[in-house]
């Protein structure tokens, strides 16, 4: 399995962005095991949370093993602390970068399927919100969304003040990401609004796998959004498991999320952990 660290010059962000890619194209198999057909790979674009970067998923979970077991390409970009939405004032079009430009660039570089049903987006916390928002915003590209412990905070944003002790909870920080907070609920930054618009336009919603820990402060907003999706006849699997907002939970549930995706259960290739020597 190849692990690739690279830098992409993004027109959407007008700067170089670091990206990690897991590419199981060099997988070796034991004699007698089936060899994968030579065809494009299914792909998961996987987003980190606040304070994180493109290394988080590799450092915090067994994502490399899960990708190899399923012949799945995983693309992990850096998104700063910007919630993966477009911020025109700073020329920071994070949503456009994630939902369009990154997909186009990686499809040019690697043997990836261009089919919607083979293209997935996922993330945790801030990245869970980013996966939901961009999965809906670019629903013609992404057929499936895996969202863990998602920071679905848009409905509370208009009530924010600058009296909060932590900068992530202040109105100034929220405005730096989402713009005019009084307009957020009727904008493409609000996942519920996007769902309603897609339904009005007669477009197909992506399928969703959502999960949150039973001790996580974000459980309520995740349950609310899952219920909203069900009410709107979206395909939604929602699981609550033991844990808080932490890596043990995300390691467990990214595995479950990948198993939920329509991936190829191919098994691990030859590596130092299974050669039997």
Secondary structure, DSSP 4 states (H G I P E B T S, - for coil): -EEEEEEEEETTTTEEEEEEEEEGGG----TTSPPPPS-PBEEEEEE--TT--TTHHHHHS-HHHHHHHTTEEEEEE--TTSTT-EEGGGTEEHHHIIIIIHHHHHHHHS-B---GGGEEEEEETHHHHHHHHHHHHTTTT-SEEEEES----HHHHTT--S--SSGGGSHHHHHHHHS-GGGGGGSTTSHHHHHHHHHHTTPPPPEEEEEEETT-TTHHHHHHHHHHHHHTT--EEEEEES--SSHHHHHHHHHHHHHHSS-------S-TTTS--
